[in-house]
Amino acid sequence: MADRIIPPTPSAEEYARAAAGSPDDGAWFSRRDPFALFAEWLEEAKASEPNDANAVALATADAGGAPDVRMVLLKDVSPDGFVFFSNADSRKGVQLAANPRAALCFHWKSLRRQVRVSGAAEPVGEAEADAYFASRAKDSQIGAWASLQSRPMAGRFDLEARIARYALTYGLGSTPRPPNWRGWRIAPERIEFWRDRPFRLHDRLEFTRAGAGQPWMTQRLYP
């Protein structure tokens, strides 16, 4: 069964063709600003990915250390960290409240590149959360009020009934941000850039720092 659904390991000829089309450019190993390098890679991904170049796997763990992971959308990035928004009552929100550390993994298949981020997670300020919520489409704002995210739902009708209820309440005028809807910023202590290379001999560049505001240290890693 596995040999019918799992892609085969590339042949030597396929690796050779990939090597010919992927010249070794080691200049990026001299980079010292991970956020500038990330911005460049994200811009390239926006031009090549079919959709959602800002999609990222978010990994959290509960108070007991049990891991969990799901896809979210990156909504801001700066030297302060990587920002996403969600419902604080969702599984991810509950886990971050119990264990405020997280990891991110961006994978841009079209570019054969990956970026991994890990660090402390903290809620963004109220004003920042309000500003982003106000920028969302009206239907998305109403959906944020209607969805009891991560909790059991008897059927789609229940959700549609709640959407109708909040559409009547907030259909006209501005829609306030739900009190349990917020953003988190992951302040990275480690960022790793990974680039596919033939024969699984990939390039890896790791940035680490002792804490926010501290200088970055860089090192190359074995694939």
PAKOLRO-850766 format. One record per residue: x, y, z of N, C-alpha, C in turn; residue in three letters. Coordinates in pm, whole numbers, padded with zeros to 5 digits, always signed. Example, Ala and Ser with C-alpha at 12.3 -4.5 7.8 and 13.67 -1.06 7.14 Angstrom:
2
+01319-00569+00780+01230-00450+00780+01320-00330+00780ala;+01285-00225+00708+01367-00106+00714+01290+00003+00787ser;
//
This chain:
223
+00082-00121+00000+00000+00000+00000+00085+00126+00000met;+00191+00127+00089+00273+00248+00101+00341+00284-00030ala;+00382+00180-00107+00454+00209-00231+00363+00270-00336asp;+00233+00267-00314+00140+00326-00411+00102+00470-00375arg;+00120+00510-00248+00077+00644-00207+00194+00734-00168ile;+00309+00678-00133+00425+00757-00094+00514+00776-00216ile;+00550+00901-00251+00638+00922-00366+00770+00848-00348pro;+00824+00794-00454+00951+00720-00444+01068+00814-00417pro;+01173+00759-00361+01296+00835-00343+01352+00873-00480thr;+01395+00999-00498+01448+01038-00629+01565+00950-00672pro;+01573+00927-00799+01683+00848-00853+01809+00933-00862ser;+01923+00867-00887+02049+00940-00902+02041+01038-01018ala;+01972+00998-01126+01959+01087-01242+01875+01210-01208glu;+01768+01191-01128+01685+01305-01087+01762+01399-00996glu;+01840+01342-00905+01925+01425-00819+02026+01504-00902tyr;+02083+01439-01002+02182+01507-01086+02120+01623-01162ala;+01999+01603-01213+01930+01713-01283+01900+01828-01187arg;+01860+01794-01064+01832+01898-00965+01959+01975-00930ala;+02070+01905-00919+02196+01970-00888+02237+02066-00999ala;+02216+02024-01124+02252+02110-01236+02170+02237-01239ala;+02044+02228-01194+01956+02345-01194+01958+02422-01064gly;+02045+02385-00971+02050+02450-00841+02195+02481-00805ser;+02251+02585-00865+02391+02618-00837+02411+02654-00690pro;+02528+02625-00639+02559+02650-00498+02589+02798-00480asp;+02500+02868-00406+02519+03009-00375+02529+03022-00224asp;+02648+03031-00174+02668+03035-00029+02668+03173+00030gly;+02635+03276-00051+02642+03413-00001+02547+03437+00115ala;+02431+03369+00113+02333+03397+00218+02379+03350+00356trp;+02483+03266+00362+02534+03222+00492+02604+03336+00567phe;+02634+03444+00498+02698+03558+00563+02596+03656+00621ser;+02469+03629+00604+02366+03721+00651+02366+03727+00803arg;+02334+03846+00857+02334+03865+01001+02199+03912+01054arg;+02105+03943+00966+01972+03989+01008+01868+03887+00962asp;+01818+03803+01053+01723+03700+01010+01590+03758+00959pro;+01550+03873+01010+01423+03929+00967+01430+03984+00824phe;+01545+04039+00789+01563+04085+00651+01564+03966+00555ala;+01631+03859+00594+01633+03739+00509+01494+03678+00500leu;+01421+03674+00612+01285+03621+00608+01197+03704+00516phe;+01208+03836+00522+01126+03923+00437+01153+03896+00289ala;+01279+03873+00253+01313+03843+00114+01252+03710+00071glu;+01262+03609+00155+01207+03478+00120+01054+03484+00112trp;+00991+03560+00202+00845+03570+00197+00800+03640+00069leu;+00871+03743+00027+00836+03811-00098+00847+03715-00216glu;+00951+03634-00218+00965+03536-00326+00853+03433-00320glu;+00815+03393-00199+00707+03295-00184+00573+03353-00231ala;+00550+03480-00205+00425+03545-00249+00413+03541-00400lys;+00526+03543-00470+00524+03541-00616+00514+03401-00673ala;+00546+03298-00593+00553+03163-00649+00452+03065-00589ser;+00408+03088-00466+00314+02995-00404+00174+03011-00464glu;+00099+02901-00482-00036+02911-00539-00129+02995-00453pro;-00117+02986-00320-00200+03067-00230-00138+03069-00091asn;-00178+03167-00014-00141+03178+00128+00008+03156+00154asp;+00090+03240+00095+00234+03231+00122+00265+03258+00269ala;+00173+03324+00339+00193+03355+00480+00137+03247+00573asn;+00093+03133+00518+00046+03022+00601+00165+02959+00674ala;+00141+02924+00800+00250+02870+00881+00194+02769+00980val;+00268+02662+01003+00231+02563+01104+00271+02618+01241ala;+00173+02624+01331+00195+02673+01467+00191+02554+01562leu;+00299+02533+01635+00306+02425+01733+00302+02483+01874ala;+00213+02425+01957+00201+02463+02096+00203+02336+02180thr;+00204+02354+02312+00195+02239+02403+00112+02279+02523ala;+00040+02182+02579-00043+02213+02695+00041+02212+02822asp;-00026+02231+02936+00046+02240+03063+00124+02113+03093ala;+00077+01999+03041+00146+01874+03064+00253+01843+02963gly;+00271+01931+02863+00375+01911+02763+00330+01838+02639gly;+00200+01801+02629+00152+01731+02510+00147+01829+02393ala;+00211+01796+02281+00219+01890+02168+00094+01890+02083pro;+00077+01998+02008-00034+02014+01915+00015+02106+01804asp;-00042+02093+01685+00002+02175+01572-00114+02197+01477val;-00115+02315+01413-00218+02349+01315-00165+02464+01229arg;-00234+02490+01119-00195+02599+01031-00267+02727+01073met;-00193+02839+01073-00250+02972+01094-00191+03064+00987val;-00236+03189+00986-00184+03286+00892-00102+03392+00965leu;+00020+03411+00920+00104+03519+00973+00044+03652+00933leu;+00029+03743+01029-00033+03873+01000+00061+03991+01020lys;+00174+03969+01082+00272+04076+01095+00405+04014+01132asp;+00512+04078+01090+00645+04034+01131+00733+04157+01141val;+00814+04162+01244+00906+04272+01269+01015+04218+01360ser;+01119+04298+01389+01220+04249+01483+01164+04212+01620pro;+01040+04256+01649+00978+04218+01776+00923+04076+01772asp;+00893+04025+01652+00844+03889+01643+00742+03865+01535gly;+00681+03747+01538+00586+03699+01438+00446+03696+01501phe;+00348+03757+01433+00216+03778+01491+00108+03699+01417val;+00019+03636+01493-00101+03575+01437-00217+03605+01531phe;-00340+03586+01484-00460+03616+01562-00551+03495+01567phe;-00627+03484+01678-00718+03373+01693-00809+03397+01813ser;-00888+03296+01846-00978+03298+01960-00903+03246+02083asn;-00903+03323+02190-00830+03283+02311-00891+03160+02376ala;-01018+03129+02344-01083+03010+02400-01062+02886+02313asp;-00993+02901+02201-00962+02787+02116-00858+02700+02183ser;-00833+02583+02125-00734+02493+02184-00597+02560+02189arg;-00560+02629+02083-00429+02694+02082-00422+02804+02188lys;-00533+02880+02203-00535+02986+02302-00522+02934+02444gly;-00593+02826+02473-00585+02764+02606-00444+02710+02631val;-00385+02649+02531-00250+02595+02547-00148+02706+02567gln;-00161+02815+02494-00066+02926+02510-00081+02993+02647leu;-00203+02993+02702-00222+03048+02836-00152+02961+02940ala;-00153+02829+02918-00092+02736+03014+00058+02723+02994ala;+00103+02739+02870+00244+02717+02837+00281+02817+02727asn;+00320+02939+02764+00338+03047+02666+00467+03039+02585pro;+00488+02925+02522+00597+02909+02428+00542+02842+02304arg;+00600+02872+02187+00546+02818+02063+00656+02808+01958ala;+00624+02736+01852+00715+02723+01738+00635+02739+01610ala;+00701+02790+01507+00642+02808+01376+00726+02734+01273leu;+00660+02687+01166+00732+02627+01055+00668+02673+00925cys;+00738+02757+00850+00696+02797+00717+00757+02699+00617phe;+00676+02648+00525+00728+02559+00421+00674+02607+00287his;+00764+02655+00203+00726+02703+00070+00769+02598-00031trp;+00674+02514-00067+00704+02399-00152+00756+02442-00288lys;+00699+02551-00343+00742+02595-00476+00888+02639-00477ser;+00939+02685-00364+01078+02730-00355+01170+02626-00292leu;+01111+02521-00237+01188+02420-00165+01267+02486-00052arg;+01195+02565+00027+01257+02634+00140+01169+02619+00263arg;+01233+02635+00378+01163+02622+00505+01227+02717+00606gln;+01143+02774+00693+01192+02858+00803+01125+02809+00930val;+01206+02783+01031+01155+02740+01162+01186+02846+01266arg;+01087+02874+01351+01097+02980+01452+01052+02923+01585val;+01120+02957+01693+01074+02916+01826+01107+03025+01927ser;+01019+03039+02027+01041+03140+02130+00920+03157+02218gly;+00923+03259+02301+00813+03288+02392+00699+03356+02316ala;+00575+03326+02359+00456+03385+02297+00385+03472+02400ala;+00348+03592+02358+00274+03680+02448+00165+03751+02370glu;+00052+03785+02435-00056+03854+02365-00011+03991+02316pro;-00058+04031+02199-00032+04166+02151-00117+04262+02231val;-00089+04391+02221-00165+04492+02293-00309+04503+02242gly;-00395+04558+02325-00536+04574+02289-00552+04661+02165glu;-00476+04768+02156-00489+04858+02042-00448+04788+01913ala;-00344+04708+01918-00300+04635+01799-00404+04532+01756glu;-00462+04462+01854-00567+04365+01821-00690+04434+01765ala;-00728+04548+01822-00843+04624+01772-00820+04669+01628asp;-00699+04719+01600-00669+04771+01466-00676+04660+01362ala;-00620+04542+01394-00627+04436+01295-00770+04385+01278tyr;-00844+04370+01388-00982+04323+01377-01064+04418+01291phe;-01041+04548+01306-01116+04647+01228-01086+04638+01079ala;-00969+04583+01045-00931+04573+00903-00993+04451+00835ser;-01053+04361+00911-01108+04238+00853-01241+04265+00783arg;-01276+04176+00691-01404+04186+00623-01517+04171+00724ala;-01631+04235+00697-01745+04231+00788-01787+04087+00820lys;-01794+04001+00717-01835+03863+00740-01736+03790+00831asp;-01608+03820+00819-01509+03758+00906-01524+03808+01050ser;-01556+03936+01064-01578+03990+01198-01697+03922+01265gln;-01806+03908+01190-01925+03842+01245-01896+03695+01276ile;-01819+03631+01188-01781+03493+01212-01701+03475+01340gly;-01618+03573+01374-01540+03566+01497-01630+03567+01620ala;-01742+03641+01613-01839+03641+01722-01918+03509+01725trp;-01950+03456+01609-02039+03341+01601-01971+03209+01636ala;-01844+03194+01606-01778+03065+01623-01731+03043+01767ser;-01775+02932+01825-01724+02888+01954-01606+02796+01925leu;-01498+02854+01882-01388+02780+01821-01337+02666+01910gln;-01319+02550+01847-01265+02428+01907-01364+02353+01995ser;-01485+02407+02014-01582+02338+02098-01676+02253+02012arg;-01736+02148+02069-01824+02059+01992-01941+02135+01929pro;-01980+02093+01808-02091+02154+01736-02183+02044+01686met;-02312+02055+01715-02407+01951+01676-02423+01941+01525ala;-02421+02055+01456-02439+02054+01311-02415+02193+01255gly;-02405+02200+01122-02377+02327+01057-02486+02431+01085arg;-02610+02382+01104-02720+02475+01129-02695+02558+01254phe;-02634+02497+01356-02605+02571+01479-02515+02691+01451asp;-02412+02669+01371-02322+02778+01336-02395+02884+01255leu;-02473+02841+01156-02544+02937+01071-02644+03019+01153glu;-02706+02955+01253-02799+03029+01339-02726+03135+01419ala;-02608+03102+01467-02530+03201+01543-02481+03313+01452arg;-02443+03279+01328-02402+03383+01233-02518+03478+01207ile;-02638+03424+01187-02755+03508+01163-02783+03600+01282ala;-02766+03545+01400-02790+03624+01522-02695+03742+01530arg;-02567+03717+01508-02470+03826+01519-02473+03919+01397tyr;-02520+03869+01284-02536+03957+01168-02644+04061+01195ala;-02749+04020+01267-02854+04115+01304-02800+04218+01403leu;-02712+04174+01491-02658+04263+01593-02555+04360+01537thr;-02466+04309+01451-02353+04389+01405-02350+04410+01253tyr;-02461+04382+01186-02463+04394+01040-02443+04535+00990gly;-02485+04631+01068-02472+04771+01030-02373+04840+01125leu;-02299+04933+01072-02202+05005+01154-02079+04921+01183gly;-02000+04967+01277-01876+04898+01309-01903+04777+01397ser;-01816+04679+01388-01827+04558+01468-01715+04556+01572thr;-01748+04556+01699-01642+04555+01801-01569+04421+01801pro;-01448+04423+01851-01371+04299+01862-01424+04216+01979arg;-01449+04087+01958-01491+04002+02071-01383+04002+02180pro;-01423+04000+02305-01324+04005+02413-01227+03887+02415pro;-01267+03774+02355-01179+03657+02355-01102+03642+02223asn;-01105+03743+02139-01034+03739+02010-00911+03827+02023trp;-00794+03770+02002-00673+03847+02024-00558+03797+01936arg;-00446+03863+01948-00327+03822+01875-00217+03780+01969gly;-00124+03704+01917-00005+03664+01992+00118+03698+01909trp;+00222+03735+01978+00351+03761+01913+00453+03661+01966arg;+00515+03590+01874+00622+03498+01912+00755+03570+01896ile;+00820+03596+02008+00950+03662+02008+01057+03555+01992ala;+01117+03545+01876+01204+03430+01850+01336+03433+01926pro;+01372+03318+01974+01505+03297+02030+01589+03213+01934glu;+01520+03151+01838+01589+03068+01738+01513+03078+01607arg;+01584+03103+01498+01527+03102+01363+01622+03023+01274ile;+01567+02923+01207+01650+02842+01118+01598+02850+00975glu;+01686+02880+00883+01655+02883+00740+01708+02755+00676phe;+01622+02689+00601+01655+02561+00538+01631+02573+00387trp;+01725+02524+00309+01712+02529+00164+01744+02392+00107arg;+01656+02343+00023+01674+02210-00037+01798+02206-00124asp;+01872+02097-00110+01987+02074-00196+01983+01929-00243arg;+02042+01897-00358+02039+01760-00411+02099+01659-00314pro;+02051+01536-00325+02099+01423-00247+02075+01441-00096phe;+01974+01522-00062+01938+01549+00078+02051+01617+00157arg;+02144+01679+00086+02254+01751+00151+02215+01898+00160leu;+02113+01926+00240+02050+02057+00242+02136+02162+00311his;+02106+02289+00282+02168+02402+00349+02083+02441+00470asp;+02150+02464+00583+02080+02507+00704+02160+02618+00771arg;+02092+02728+00798+02154+02843+00865+02071+02876+00988leu;+02133+02872+01105+02062+02893+01231+02103+03024+01296glu;+02001+03102+01338+02021+03224+01417+01971+03195+01558phe;+02048+03229+01659+02005+03213+01798+02043+03339+01877thr;+01966+03364+01983+01998+03475+02072+01948+03441+02212arg;+02006+03505+02313+01972+03474+02451+01835+03527+02490ala;+01788+03631+02423+01658+03690+02454+01633+03810+02367gly;+01512+03867+02377+01475+03983+02297+01576+04097+02318ala;+01617+04159+02207+01711+04269+02214+01856+04227+02219gly;+01882+04098+02234+02019+04049+02238+02070+04026+02096gln;+02201+04029+02075+02255+04008+01940+02234+03865+01892pro;+02220+03850+01761+02204+03718+01701+02339+03653+01679trp;+02345+03525+01706+02460+03443+01672+02419+03352+01557met;+02509+03324+01466+02476+03240+01351+02572+03120+01342thr;+02518+03012+01289+02602+02896+01261+02535+02811+01153gln;+02618+02743+01076+02568+02647+00979+02551+02513+01047arg;+02450+02439+01004+02421+02308+01063+02437+02199+00957leu;+02477+02083+01000+02476+01968+00910+02334+01940+00866tyr;+02314+01891+00742+02179+01861+00697+02118+01742+00772pro;
//
